[in-house]
Amino acid sequence: MRRAGKIVKDALELVRESVKPGITTRALDKLAYDYIILQGARPSFLHYNGYPASICASVNEVVVHGIPSSRKLEEGDIVSIDIGAEKDGFHGDAARTFAVGEISAEAKRLIEVTEQCFFKAVEQMTEGNRLSDVARAVQTAAESNGYGVVRALTGHGIGRSMHEDPQVPNFVTAGLGMRLRAGMTLAVEPMINQGTWDVKFLSDGWSVVTADGKLSAHYENTVAVTAGKPEILTL
C-alpha cells in the first residue's frame, strides 16, 4: 500500500505542476493515466462502476466525481483532483484542490481550511479511538470557520478493494462508530463547502455539486492506523 500510495502522490504532483489556465481537465487525466501505467500500476477509477476516466476533476462548485472533459481551466478557478492507483493488488487514493492561476482570498482560505480539517482528523487516528473522534475533528474544524461539511458522501476503508468498510464520515452521526485498530487503512477525505453542506447529484450519474452553487474543496489521503502515530501513505 505504500507503493500504491507513492504512485498516487507522484501522479498528483505531476498534475499539480500542469494545472494552469487553458489546460483541459481531459489533458490532466491523460497525464495521470500515462504516469500510473508507466509505474506498472493500474488507475483504480478507470471503468470503476462504469466511470470513464482515470481521475476525477471537479471544478469550482463541483464537490467530487467531476468527469474530465474538453473544458479549459480558467484563471481564478479551483480544481479538485482525485486519483487512485492499484499496485500489486492494493490501492492508494488521494485528492487535492489546486488553484488555477491567481484565485480569490476566499477560495484560498477554503482550500487551506479543508486541508487543516484532514490533519485535525489524523490527530485522532490512534489505536483505540473511534471513527466518531475522526468525524468530530473534521466537523469542528470546518464549522468553526463557517463552512458546510458534506454529508451525502464519506471517506472509506481501502486495501485490496478501492472502497471497503467502514465508511469514514466527516460529520458526527448516531453512535460512536468502529474502534480504530493497528493495521487498518482508511481513505480520509474532508469535502468542505463554502456555503451549505447540501449537495445535488447531476444527470451525468457522477458529478456532485453544491446546492447553492458556491465553491467546494476536497483533501484526501490514505492513512494507516498503527500502534503509534498514524502513517499517511500518500504524502
C-alpha positions in Angstrom: 0.0 0.0 0.0 3.0 2.3 0.5 4.0 1.6 -3.1 0.5 2.3 -4.4 0.3 5.4 -2.2 3.6 6.8 -3.6 2.3 6.4 -7.2 -0.8 8.4 -6.3 1.2 11.1 -4.6 3.6 11.4 -7.5 0.7 11.5 -10.0 -1.0 14.3 -8.1 2.3 16.2 -8.0 2.6 15.8 -11.8 -0.9 17.1 -12.3 -0.4 20.0 -9.9 2.6 21.2 -11.9 0.4 21.2 -15.0 -2.7 23.0 -13.6 -2.8 26.4 -15.3 -5.2 28.5 -17.3 -6.0 27.0 -20.7 -5.3 23.3 -19.9 -8.3 20.9 -20.2 -9.2 18.5 -17.5 -9.0 15.7 -20.1 -5.4 16.6 -20.6 -4.8 16.3 -16.9 -6.5 12.9 -17.0 -4.1 11.7 -19.7 -1.1 12.9 -17.7 -2.2 10.9 -14.7 -3.1 7.8 -16.7 0.2 7.7 -18.6 2.2 8.1 -15.3 0.3 5.4 -13.4 0.7 2.9 -16.3 4.4 3.7 -16.6 4.8 2.7 -12.9 3.4 -0.7 -13.6 0.1 0.1 -11.8 -3.5 0.5 -12.9 -5.8 3.6 -12.5 -8.3 2.5 -9.8 -11.0 4.7 -11.1 -11.0 3.8 -14.8 -14.1 1.7 -15.5 -15.0 1.6 -11.8 -18.8 1.1 -11.9 -18.6 2.4 -15.4 -16.6 5.6 -14.6 -15.0 6.7 -17.9 -11.7 8.3 -16.7 -8.6 7.8 -14.5 -9.1 10.9 -12.3 -11.9 12.9 -11.0 -11.5 16.6 -11.9 -14.1 18.8 -10.0 -14.1 22.5 -10.8 -15.4 25.2 -8.5 -18.9 24.2 -7.3 -18.3 20.5 -8.2 -17.7 18.7 -4.9 -16.4 15.4 -6.3 -16.6 13.0 -9.2 -16.3 15.6 -12.0 -15.6 13.8 -15.3 -12.6 15.1 -17.2 -13.6 16.8 -20.5 -12.6 19.4 -23.0 -13.4 22.1 -20.5 -10.4 24.5 -20.2 -9.5 25.7 -16.7 -9.7 29.5 -16.3 -7.8 31.9 -14.2 -9.4 32.0 -10.7 -10.9 28.6 -10.9 -10.2 26.0 -8.2 -10.0 22.3 -9.3 -10.1 19.2 -7.0 -8.2 16.3 -8.5 -8.8 12.8 -7.0 -6.6 9.9 -8.1 -6.5 6.2 -7.3 -3.9 3.6 -8.3 -3.7 -0.2 -7.8 -0.2 -1.7 -7.5 0.3 -5.4 -6.8 -3.3 -5.9 -5.7 -3.5 -2.9 -3.3 -5.0 0.5 -3.8 -4.0 4.1 -2.9 -6.3 7.1 -3.0 -5.8 10.8 -2.5 -7.1 14.2 -3.6 -6.0 17.8 -3.6 -7.7 21.1 -4.5 -5.5 23.3 -6.7 -5.6 27.0 -7.6 -5.7 27.8 -11.3 -3.5 30.9 -11.5 -4.5 33.7 -9.1 -7.5 32.9 -7.0 -9.6 34.9 -4.6 -8.7 35.2 -0.9 -12.0 33.4 -0.1 -11.1 30.4 -2.3 -7.6 30.2 -0.9 -9.0 30.1 2.6 -11.4 27.4 1.8 -8.6 25.2 0.4 -6.4 25.8 3.4 -9.1 25.1 5.9 -10.1 21.9 4.1 -6.5 20.7 4.3 -6.5 21.6 8.0 -9.6 19.5 8.5 -7.8 16.5 7.3 -4.8 16.9 9.6 -7.1 17.5 12.6 -8.7 14.2 11.7 -5.4 12.4 11.5 -4.6 13.6 15.0 -7.4 11.4 16.2 -6.4 8.3 14.2 -4.7 6.5 17.1 -5.4 2.9 18.1 -8.4 2.7 20.5 -10.1 5.9 19.3 -13.3 5.7 17.3 -14.5 6.8 13.9 -16.7 9.4 15.7 -13.5 11.1 17.0 -12.2 11.4 13.5 -15.5 12.8 12.2 -15.9 15.3 15.1 -12.4 16.7 14.4 -13.3 17.4 10.8 -16.7 18.8 11.5 -15.4 21.1 14.3 -12.6 22.5 12.2 -14.9 23.2 9.2 -17.9 24.6 11.0 -15.8 26.8 13.3 -14.7 28.5 10.1 -18.2 28.9 8.9 -18.1 26.1 6.3 -20.5 23.3 5.5 -19.5 19.7 5.8 -20.8 17.4 3.0 -23.0 14.7 4.5 -24.0 12.8 1.3 -20.5 11.3 0.8 -17.9 9.9 3.2 -14.4 8.5 3.3 -13.9 4.8 3.3 -11.8 1.8 4.1 -9.3 0.9 1.4 -7.0 -2.0 0.7 -7.4 -4.9 -1.8 -10.5 -3.0 -3.0 -10.9 0.6 -3.7 -13.8 1.1 -1.4 -14.1 -1.1 1.7 -15.9 -0.9 5.1 -16.0 1.1 7.2 -17.4 4.4 6.0 -15.4 7.3 7.4 -17.8 10.3 7.8 -16.7 13.9 8.2 -19.6 14.7 10.5 -20.8 13.2 13.7 -23.5 10.5 13.2 -25.6 8.4 15.6 -23.3 6.0 17.6 -19.6 6.1 18.2 -18.5 4.1 15.2 -15.9 1.4 14.9 -12.9 1.5 17.2 -9.6 2.0 15.4 -7.1 -0.8 15.4 -3.5 -1.1 14.1 -3.3 -2.3 10.6 -6.5 -0.5 9.4 -6.1 1.6 6.2 -8.6 4.4 5.7 -9.1 7.0 3.0 -9.9 10.1 5.0 -11.4 12.9 2.8 -12.9 16.1 4.0 -15.3 17.6 1.4 -15.9 21.1 2.6 -18.3 23.7 1.1 -18.1 27.4 1.2 -21.8 27.6 2.0 -24.4 25.0 2.7 -23.5 21.3 3.4 -26.2 20.3 1.0 -25.4 18.9 -2.5 -27.1 17.9 -5.8 -26.3 14.9 -8.0 -26.1 15.8 -11.7 -27.7 13.8 -14.5 -24.3 12.5 -15.8 -24.6 10.0 -13.0 -21.4 11.1 -11.3 -20.9 14.8 -10.7 -21.9 16.1 -7.3 -22.3 19.9 -6.9 -23.0 22.3 -4.0 -26.7 23.0 -3.7 -26.1 26.8 -3.6 -23.5 27.0 -6.4 -20.7 28.1 -4.0 -17.2 26.6 -4.0 -16.2 23.3 -2.6 -12.8 21.9 -1.7 -11.5 18.3 -1.2 -8.4 17.0 0.5 -7.8 13.2 0.9 -5.1 10.8 1.8 -4.8 7.1 2.5 -3.9 6.7 6.2 -2.7 3.6 8.1 -3.5 3.2 11.7 -0.5 1.9 13.6 0.4 1.1 17.2 1.9 4.5 17.4 1.4 7.6 15.2 -0.8 7.2 12.1 1.1 6.9 8.8 0.0 8.9 5.8 0.7 6.6 2.8 0.0 9.2 0.0 2.3 12.0 1.3 
